[in-house]
Amino acid sequence: MLDQYGRIIDYMRISLTDRCNLRCIYCMPEEGICQIPRTEVLSEDEILRVCSLASELGISRIKLTGGEPLVRRICVPLVKELKALPGIQQVTLTTNGILLKEQLPGLMEAGLDAVNISLDTLDAETFRKITRRDELKKVLEGLEAALSYPELKVKVNCVPTFQSQQDLLQVAVLAKENPLHVRFIEMMPIGLGKEFTARDEETVKGLLERAYGPMTPTKETLGNGPCHYYTLENFQGRIGFISALSHKFCSQCNRVRLTSTGYLKGCLQFENGADLKALLRGGVSDALLKETIQKTIYEKPAGHNFQEKKNGTEESHIMAQIGG
């Protein structure tokens, strides 16, 4: 459907949980966060009910995120049920990769279309500094497992923070040596991300071109979100950039977000939206629930103003999952 600014809104990102098995320095404090009680998180049936009605309004693509979605064991059955909904053309997943290897066979059987793996470095020591965990081996095993399925679209999400230039070049080389795309996601001033200086697109692009040669823009459609891509000679995959600040893309935004507690938001920055959980658990009819979803989509804000206003929400620890 169209929002009030004429944008086609066909993509819903669903946070399954606020829990995560990493403690990335730009996402979460080392001691973790005050976790949402499980009873306050949407159930599988509640998510399916929302998605079924949203699909009738034109939502055709769904991304499962977190926190870390794979810590919640409903992922496999949920993917299968979502894929069975009329109108849902694609179901994808963003993950840190730690649990991916063990769950991927079930996810593929359920019909998963694509996976984004968050990976900021290939250096074990830098990985420990960023994530406060020693889990790089499992992430790389998850990436290898994903690449073993030719039909699965694979992307790597990297948030450039304090990594060395060599770290960023090594991540980029994954797209040279493998049939996957690497996307560099600009740090946004949300939650703990406000404490870090963003490396903007021009800085990273200049680094890559000095190392690997000219980057040529491509007009290929390679995902559901705002990423724009470049080709590099002798690279199997593409290099992409999601730059919400230096290359603001709000005029092309096609998404809404459903938090793990059932709050539907038109934009990551703003608090306005609709408490769908209260309606779901209050015995609301499908007609009224659908009307509420439709109204929220229609009233999606024109754009963010992160440079002017900085506020954190439950979504403050999804920095590496902003892209489509």
C-alpha positions in Angstrom: 0.0 0.0 0.0 1.0 3.7 -0.2 1.8 5.8 2.7 0.8 9.5 2.9 3.9 10.5 0.9 3.2 8.1 -1.9 5.9 5.6 -1.0 5.1 1.9 -1.6 5.4 0.1 1.8 5.8 -3.6 1.2 8.5 -4.7 3.7 8.1 -5.5 7.4 11.0 -6.1 9.8 10.0 -8.2 12.8 12.1 -8.3 16.0 11.6 -11.7 17.6 13.4 -10.9 20.8 15.5 -8.4 22.6 17.9 -11.1 23.7 21.3 -11.7 22.2 24.3 -14.0 22.8 26.8 -11.2 22.0 27.5 -8.0 23.8 28.6 -5.7 20.9 30.0 -2.5 22.3 27.8 -0.3 20.1 24.7 -2.3 20.8 24.6 -3.4 24.4 26.3 -2.8 27.7 28.7 -5.6 28.9 26.2 -6.7 31.6 23.4 -6.9 29.0 20.1 -5.2 29.2 17.0 -5.5 31.4 15.3 -8.3 29.4 11.7 -8.1 28.5 9.7 -10.8 30.2 8.9 -13.6 27.8 5.2 -13.1 28.5 5.4 -9.6 27.0 6.9 -10.8 23.7 4.6 -11.7 20.8 3.9 -15.4 20.4 4.3 -17.2 17.1 0.5 -17.2 16.5 0.3 -13.4 17.3 3.1 -12.7 14.8 1.4 -14.8 12.1 -1.9 -13.0 12.7 -0.3 -9.6 12.2 1.6 -10.8 9.1 -1.5 -12.3 7.6 -3.4 -9.1 7.8 -0.4 -7.0 6.7 0.0 -9.2 3.6 -3.6 -8.2 2.6 -2.4 -4.6 2.8 0.6 -5.2 0.4 3.4 -6.4 2.7 5.1 -9.0 0.7 8.5 -9.3 2.2 9.4 -10.1 5.8 12.7 -9.9 7.6 13.2 -11.6 11.0 15.6 -9.8 13.3 16.3 -9.4 17.0 18.3 -9.0 19.2 19.5 -12.3 17.9 16.5 -14.1 16.4 18.0 -17.6 16.5 18.1 -17.6 20.3 14.3 -17.9 20.1 13.5 -21.4 18.9 10.4 -20.5 16.9 12.4 -19.4 13.8 12.1 -22.6 11.8 8.3 -23.1 12.2 7.7 -19.4 11.9 9.5 -19.2 8.6 7.5 -22.1 7.3 4.2 -20.6 8.3 5.1 -17.1 7.0 6.1 -18.6 3.6 2.7 -20.3 3.5 0.8 -17.0 3.8 -0.8 -15.7 0.6 1.0 -12.7 -0.6 4.2 -13.3 1.2 6.9 -13.6 -1.5 10.1 -13.6 0.6 11.2 -14.3 4.2 14.7 -13.5 5.2 16.8 -13.5 8.4 19.4 -11.2 10.0 21.7 -13.0 12.4 25.1 -12.8 14.1 25.7 -16.3 12.8 26.6 -18.1 16.1 23.6 -20.5 15.9 23.2 -20.5 12.2 25.1 -23.7 11.3 22.9 -25.8 13.5 19.6 -24.3 12.6 20.2 -23.7 8.9 19.0 -27.1 7.6 15.6 -26.6 9.2 15.5 -23.0 8.0 16.2 -24.0 4.5 13.6 -26.8 4.6 11.1 -24.2 5.9 11.8 -22.0 2.8 14.2 -19.3 4.0 15.1 -17.1 1.0 18.1 -15.1 2.3 20.3 -14.5 5.3 22.3 -11.4 6.4 25.2 -12.2 8.7 26.6 -9.5 10.9 30.4 -9.6 10.9 32.6 -6.6 11.6 36.0 -8.2 11.4 37.8 -11.4 10.6 40.4 -10.9 13.3 39.8 -12.9 16.4 41.1 -10.3 18.8 39.2 -7.4 17.3 36.1 -9.6 17.2 36.5 -10.1 21.0 36.9 -6.4 21.6 33.8 -5.6 19.6 31.5 -8.4 20.8 33.0 -9.1 24.2 32.7 -12.8 23.2 35.1 -15.4 21.7 32.7 -16.7 19.0 34.3 -15.8 15.7 34.8 -19.5 14.8 31.1 -20.2 15.1 30.2 -17.2 13.0 32.6 -18.2 10.2 31.2 -21.8 10.4 27.7 -20.3 10.0 28.8 -18.3 7.0 30.4 -21.3 5.4 27.2 -23.3 6.0 25.1 -20.6 4.4 27.4 -20.6 1.3 26.9 -24.3 1.0 23.3 -23.6 -0.2 23.6 -22.1 -3.7 19.9 -21.1 -3.6 20.3 -19.0 -0.5 21.2 -15.4 -0.9 24.0 -14.4 1.5 25.0 -11.0 2.6 27.5 -9.8 5.2 26.8 -6.7 7.3 29.8 -4.7 8.6 29.5 -1.6 10.8 32.8 0.3 10.5 33.8 1.6 14.0 37.3 1.4 15.4 38.5 -1.5 13.2 41.8 -1.1 11.4 41.7 -0.4 7.7 43.1 -4.0 7.2 40.1 -5.3 9.1 37.7 -3.6 6.7 39.6 -4.7 3.7 39.5 -8.3 4.9 35.8 -8.2 5.3 35.4 -6.7 1.8 37.5 -9.5 0.3 34.7 -12.0 1.3 32.8 -10.6 -1.7 35.8 -11.3 -3.9 36.3 -14.8 -2.9 32.7 -15.9 -2.4 29.3 -15.4 -4.1 28.0 -13.0 -1.5 27.6 -9.3 -1.0 29.3 -7.2 1.7 27.5 -4.1 3.0 29.0 -1.4 5.1 26.4 0.1 7.4 27.0 3.6 8.7 26.8 4.0 12.5 23.6 5.7 13.6 23.3 7.8 16.8 21.0 5.3 18.6 21.6 4.0 22.1 25.3 3.1 22.6 26.0 4.0 19.0 26.0 7.6 20.0 29.3 7.0 21.7 31.1 6.1 18.5 32.3 8.2 15.6 30.8 7.0 12.3 33.0 6.1 9.4 31.0 7.5 6.5 30.6 6.0 3.1 33.1 8.2 1.3 35.8 7.2 3.8 35.2 3.4 3.4 34.8 3.7 -0.4 38.1 5.5 -0.7 39.8 2.9 1.3 38.4 0.1 -0.9 39.2 1.8 -4.2 42.8 2.4 -3.1 43.2 -1.3 -2.4 41.1 -2.9 -5.1 40.5 -0.4 -7.9 37.6 1.7 -9.2 34.1 0.9 -7.9 31.3 1.0 -10.5 27.7 1.7 -9.3 25.2 -1.0 -10.2 21.5 -0.6 -10.7 20.8 -4.2 -9.9 18.1 -4.8 -7.3 19.9 -7.0 -4.8 17.7 -6.7 -1.7 14.7 -5.3 0.0 16.1 -2.2 1.5 18.0 1.0 0.8 21.5 -0.4 0.1 23.2 0.8 -3.1 25.9 -1.4 -4.6 29.1 -1.3 -6.5 31.0 -3.7 -8.6 34.8 -4.3 -8.3 36.9 -6.1 -10.9 37.4 -9.8 -10.1 34.9 -9.7 -7.2 32.2 -12.4 -7.3 29.9 -10.4 -5.2 29.0 -6.7 -4.7 30.0 -4.1 -2.2 27.1 -2.1 -0.7 26.6 0.8 1.5 23.7 1.7 3.8 24.3 5.3 4.8 21.3 6.6 6.7 23.1 9.8 7.7 25.5 10.8 4.9 23.2 9.5 2.2 19.8 9.8 3.7 17.3 7.5 1.9 14.0 8.3 3.7 12.3 9.3 0.5 12.7 5.7 -0.8 12.0 3.9 2.5 9.7 1.0 2.0 9.5 -0.6 5.5 7.8 -0.7 8.8 9.0 -2.3 12.0 7.3 -4.6 14.5 9.1 -4.8 17.8 9.3 -7.9 19.8 6.6 -6.5 22.2 4.2 -5.9 19.4 4.6 -2.2 18.7 4.3 -1.3 15.0 6.6 1.6 14.1 6.8 3.5 10.8 10.3 4.8 11.5 13.2 3.6 13.7 13.7 7.0 15.3 10.1 7.9 16.3 8.1 6.5 19.2 4.7 7.0 17.4 3.0 3.9 16.1 0.5 1.3 17.3 0.5 -1.1 20.2 -0.7 -4.2 18.3 -0.1 -6.5 21.3 -2.7 -4.7 23.4 -5.2 -5.2 20.5 -4.2 -8.8 20.0 -4.6 -9.7 23.6 -7.7 -7.6 24.1 -9.8 -9.7 21.7 -9.8 -7.2 18.8 -11.4 -8.2 15.5 -9.4 -8.8 12.4 -11.1 -5.8 10.8 -10.0 -3.4 13.5 -6.5 -4.9 13.7 -6.1 -4.5 10.0 -7.4 -1.0 10.1 -4.8 -0.1 12.8 -2.0 -1.6 10.7 -3.2 0.3 7.7 -3.4 3.6 9.6 0.2 3.2 11.0 1.6 2.5 7.5 -0.2 5.4 6.0 1.1 7.8 8.7 4.7 6.7 8.4 6.9 9.8 9.0 8.5 11.5 6.1 12.0 10.9 7.4 14.3 10.8 10.4 16.2 13.7 11.9 19.0 11.8 13.8 21.4 14.7 13.4 19.0 16.9 15.3 17.4 14.5 17.8 18.9 11.4 19.3 16.9 9.0 21.2 17.2 5.3 22.1 14.4 2.7 22.2 14.2 -1.1 22.3 15.7 -0.9 18.8 18.9 0.6 20.1 20.8 -2.7 19.7 20.0 -3.5 16.1 22.7 -1.4 14.6 24.1 -4.2 12.4 20.6 -5.1 11.2 19.4 -1.8 9.7 19.8 -2.9 6.1 17.4 -5.0 4.0 
